[in-house]
Amino acid sequence: QVQLVESGGGLVQAGGSLRLSCAASRLFGGMKTMGWYRQAPGKQRDMVAVITSDGRTNYADSVKGRFTISKDNAKNTVTLQMNSLKPEDTAVYYCNAFTWMNVDYWGQGTQVTVTS
């Protein structure tokens, strides 16, 4: 079992920045990928950014150039730096861990609200 604890959400004006962090209870070596997903009211949960075990990254087109995902294997944390935030980035953001055994784990979610 893997526990994921997110932090760093909040309220920010458009153009501002937020930094989300996710702490995992197990070593990242057991994770095929770590990532961030988001879900706005009435919409499906979508991928925002993913980082692989060897550090390769993938971003949703809507956040490319504005968001950066990174991980610290020693601290078992994955971070999402969000810059130039837009109202359409408003959502609940979820940390995800996908293991080599093809099992998904999710955090409890953290609210990000961007006002215009």
DODOGU-432781 format. One line per 4 residues: number of its first residue (from 0); their letters; for each residue x, y, z of N, C-alpha, C, CB. Coordinates in steps of 0.05 Angstrom, whole numbers, plus 5000, padded with zeros to 4 digits. Glycine has a CB too. Example, Ala and Ser with C-alpha at 12.3 -4.5 7.8 and 13.67 -1.06 7.14 Angstrom:
# DODOGU-432781
0	as	5264 4886 5156 5246 4910 5156 5264 4934 5156 5226 4911 5181  5257 4955 5142 5273 4979 5143 5258 5001 5157 5282 4988 5114
***
This chain:
# DODOGU-432781
0	qvql	5017 4976 5000 5000 5000 5000 5018 5025 5000 4981 5000 5024  5010 5045 4985 5024 5070 4983 5006 5092 4991 5036 5075 4954  5015 5109 5009 4999 5133 5017 5012 5157 5004 4997 5135 5047  4995 5174 4993 5004 5199 4980 4991 5222 4994 4997 5199 4950
4	vesg	5006 5241 5003 4996 5265 5017 5003 5290 5002 5006 5266 5046  4983 5304 4992 4988 5328 4977 4987 5353 4995 4968 5331 4954  5001 5374 4986 4999 5399 5000 5005 5421 4980 5019 5401 5023  4997 5446 4986 5005 5469 4970 4983 5482 4954 5026 5461 4953
8	gglv	4959 5471 4954 4938 5483 4939 4929 5509 4952 4914 5465 4936  4911 5523 4939 4901 5548 4950 4888 5566 4930 4923 5563 4964  4885 5591 4937 4872 5611 4921 4893 5631 4911 4850 5626 4937  4893 5636 4885 4912 5654 4873 4899 5670 4850 4937 5639 4863
12	qagg	4909 5694 4845 4899 5709 4823 4912 5700 4797 4904 5739 4827  4898 5704 4775 4909 5697 4749 4936 5710 4745 4889 5706 4726  4954 5694 4734 4981 5703 4730 5000 5696 4753 4982 5732 4726  4988 5687 4775 5004 5679 4798 5015 5651 4796 4988 5682 4823
16	slrl	5028 5643 4818 5041 5617 4819 5033 5601 4844 5072 5620 4818  5033 5575 4841 5030 5557 4864 5049 5534 4861 5001 5548 4867  5055 5521 4883 5073 5498 4883 5059 5476 4898 5101 5504 4895  5054 5454 4884 5041 5431 4897 5063 5410 4903 5019 5419 4879
20	scaa	5060 5398 4926 5079 5377 4934 5063 5351 4941 5097 5386 4957  5076 5329 4936 5064 5303 4943 5085 5286 4956 5052 5289 4917  5079 5277 4980 5098 5259 4994 5087 5231 4993 5102 5269 5023  5104 5212 4986 5097 5184 4984 5108 5168 5007 5107 5172 4957
24	srlf	5093 5149 5016 5101 5133 5039 5120 5111 5032 5077 5122 5053  5125 5107 5006 5142 5086 4997 5163 5096 4977 5126 5063 4985  5185 5083 4975 5206 5092 4958 5197 5094 4929 5230 5074 4960  5207 5115 4916 5199 5120 4888 5210 5098 4869 5210 5146 4879
28	ggmk	5229 5082 4879 5240 5061 4862 5218 5041 4854 5262 5047 4876  5197 5040 4870 5175 5022 4864 5154 5033 4845 5162 5013 4888  5159 5058 4837 5139 5072 4820 5148 5074 4791 5134 5100 4831  5131 5065 4773 5137 5068 4745 5135 5097 4737 5118 5050 4728
32	tmgw	5113 5110 4746 5110 5139 4741 5098 5152 4766 5093 5144 4716  5103 5178 4769 5089 5195 4788 5077 5218 4772 5109 5205 4811  5055 5227 4781 5043 5249 4765 5022 5264 4780 5031 5237 4741  5012 5285 4766 4991 5301 4776 4968 5301 4756 5001 5331 4781
36	yrqa	4944 5298 4766 4920 5299 4750 4901 5320 4763 4906 5271 4749  4882 5329 4747 4863 5349 4758 4835 5343 4749 4872 5377 4751  4816 5352 4765 4788 5347 4759 4773 5373 4766 4777 5322 4773  4761 5385 4746 4744 5408 4750 4715 5399 4754 4746 5428 4726
40	pgkq	4698 5415 4767 4671 5407 4771 4656 5399 4746 4655 5429 4785  4644 5375 4746 4629 5366 4723 4646 5355 4700 4613 5388 4713  4672 5353 4704 4690 5343 4683 4705 5319 4692 4710 5365 4675  4717 5305 4673 4732 5281 4680 4760 5289 4691 4735 5263 4655
44	rdmv	4772 5269 4704 4799 5274 4714 4819 5271 4691 4806 5254 4737  4836 5291 4687 4855 5292 4665 4883 5293 4675 4849 5315 4647  4901 5282 4659 4930 5284 4665 4939 5312 4662 4946 5265 4647  4956 5321 4681 4968 5348 4679 4998 5344 4672 4965 5363 4706
48	avit	5012 5328 4688 5040 5323 4684 5048 5297 4696 5057 5346 4696  5066 5283 4683 5076 5257 4692 5106 5256 4690 5063 5234 4676  5119 5243 4709 5148 5239 4708 5154 5209 4712 5162 5257 4729  5171 5199 4695 5177 5170 4697 5200 5165 4716 5185 5160 4669
52	sdgr	5205 5139 4721 5226 5131 4740 5253 5142 4731 5226 5101 4743  5257 5145 4705 5283 5155 4696 5283 5184 4690 5292 5139 4671  5262 5198 4699 5261 5227 4697 5249 5240 4673 5288 5237 4700  5238 5223 4654 5225 5235 4631 5198 5247 4639 5222 5213 4608
56	tnya	5191 5269 4626 5166 5283 4633 5147 5285 4610 5173 5311 4644  5122 5287 4617 5101 5291 4596 5081 5310 4608 5088 5264 4588  5072 5329 4591 5053 5349 4601 5029 5351 4583 5067 5377 4602  5006 5358 4595 4983 5365 4579 4989 5390 4563 4958 5369 4597
60	dsvk	4979 5391 4538 4984 5414 4521 4977 5440 4535 4969 5411 4495  4956 5440 4550 4946 5465 4562 4964 5476 4584 4919 5460 4574  4983 5461 4593 5001 5471 4614 5030 5472 4606 4999 5453 4638  5036 5463 4582 5064 5464 4572 5075 5492 4573 5066 5453 4544
64	grft	5099 5495 4584 5112 5521 4585 5104 5536 4610 5105 5537 4562  5084 5527 4625 5076 5541 4649 5080 5524 4675 5046 5548 4647  5077 5497 4672 5079 5479 4695 5105 5463 4692 5055 5461 4697  5117 5456 4714 5140 5439 4715 5138 5418 4737 5166 5456 4719
68	iskd	5141 5393 4729 5140 5371 4748 5169 5362 4754 5123 5347 4737  5174 5356 4779 5200 5346 4787 5197 5327 4810 5219 5370 4794  5218 5311 4816 5217 5293 4838 5243 5292 4853 5209 5265 4828  5241 5285 4878 5265 5282 4895 5264 5253 4906 5266 5304 4918
72	nakn	5280 5236 4894 5279 5208 4902 5287 5204 4931 5297 5191 4884  5306 5221 4940 5315 5218 4968 5293 5225 4988 5340 5236 4973  5276 5244 4981 5255 5253 4999 5228 5240 4992 5252 5283 4999  5227 5224 4971 5202 5212 4963 5180 5233 4958 5192 5192 4984
76	tvtl	5187 5254 4945 5168 5275 4939 5167 5282 4909 5174 5301 4955  5144 5289 4899 5141 5299 4872 5127 5326 4874 5125 5279 4855  5137 5345 4858 5128 5372 4860 5118 5382 4833 5151 5390 4870  5097 5398 4834 5087 5411 4810 5089 5441 4814 5058 5402 4804
80	qmns	5106 5454 4800 5109 5483 4800 5090 5494 4779 5138 5492 4796  5071 5511 4787 5052 5522 4768 5055 5552 4767 5023 5514 4777  5062 5562 4743 5066 5590 4738 5045 5600 4718 5094 5596 4728  5042 5626 4718 5023 5639 4699 4996 5625 4700 5035 5638 4670
84	lkpe	4986 5622 4723 4961 5607 4727 4937 5622 4714 4955 5603 4756  4919 5607 4704 4895 5617 4690 4870 5607 4705 4894 5609 4660  4848 5622 4702 4823 5612 4715 4816 5584 4707 4800 5631 4708  4822 5576 4682 4815 5549 4673 4833 5528 4686 4817 5548 4643
88	dtav	4853 5536 4701 4869 5516 4717 4855 5508 4743 4897 5527 4722  4833 5522 4749 4818 5516 4774 4808 5488 4774 4795 5536 4778  4815 5472 4794 4807 5444 4796 4818 5433 4822 4818 5428 4772  4809 5408 4828 4822 5393 4849 4845 5377 4836 4802 5373 4863
92	yycn	4868 5380 4847 4892 5367 4836 4899 5343 4853 4916 5387 4836  4904 5321 4839 4909 5295 4852 4937 5285 4845 4888 5274 4844  4951 5276 4865 4977 5263 4861 4971 5233 4854 4995 5265 4885  4987 5223 4836 4984 5195 4827 5010 5180 4828 4971 5193 4799
96	aftw	5009 5156 4836 5032 5138 4834 5023 5113 4819 5044 5131 4862  5038 5105 4799 5032 5081 4783 5056 5062 4786 5026 5088 4753  5051 5039 4797 5073 5021 4804 5080 5003 4781 5066 5005 4828  5103 4989 4784 5112 4969 4764 5093 4945 4763 5140 4960 4770
100	mnvd	5076 4942 4783 5056 4921 4783 5030 4931 4771 5051 4911 4812  5031 4955 4758 5007 4967 4745 4985 4972 4765 4997 4948 4723  4991 4982 4788 4972 4990 4808 4973 5020 4811 4977 4976 4835  4949 5033 4811 4946 5062 4814 4941 5069 4843 4924 5073 4796
104	ywgq	4954 5089 4853 4949 5101 4879 4943 5131 4875 4972 5096 4899  4925 5141 4892 4917 5169 4890 4918 5182 4917 4889 5171 4878  4925 5208 4916 4923 5224 4940 4895 5233 4944 4942 5248 4938  4891 5249 4965 4864 5257 4972 4855 5282 4956 4862 5264 5002
108	gtqv	4873 5295 4943 4867 5318 4927 4871 5344 4942 4838 5316 4917  4878 5364 4927 4882 5391 4938 4870 5411 4919 4912 5397 4943  4854 5430 4929 4840 5449 4913 4858 5472 4904 4816 5460 4928  4857 5478 4878 4870 5501 4867 4849 5518 4854 4893 5493 4846
112	tvts	4847 5543 4863 4828 5562 4852 4842 5587 4842 4807 5570 4874  4837 5593 4817 4850 5616 4804 4828 5636 4797 4867 5608 4778  4831 5660 4808 4810 5681 4803 4820 5700 4781 4804 5696 4828  4801 5711 4767 4808 5729 4745 4810 5757 4754 4788 5727 4722
***
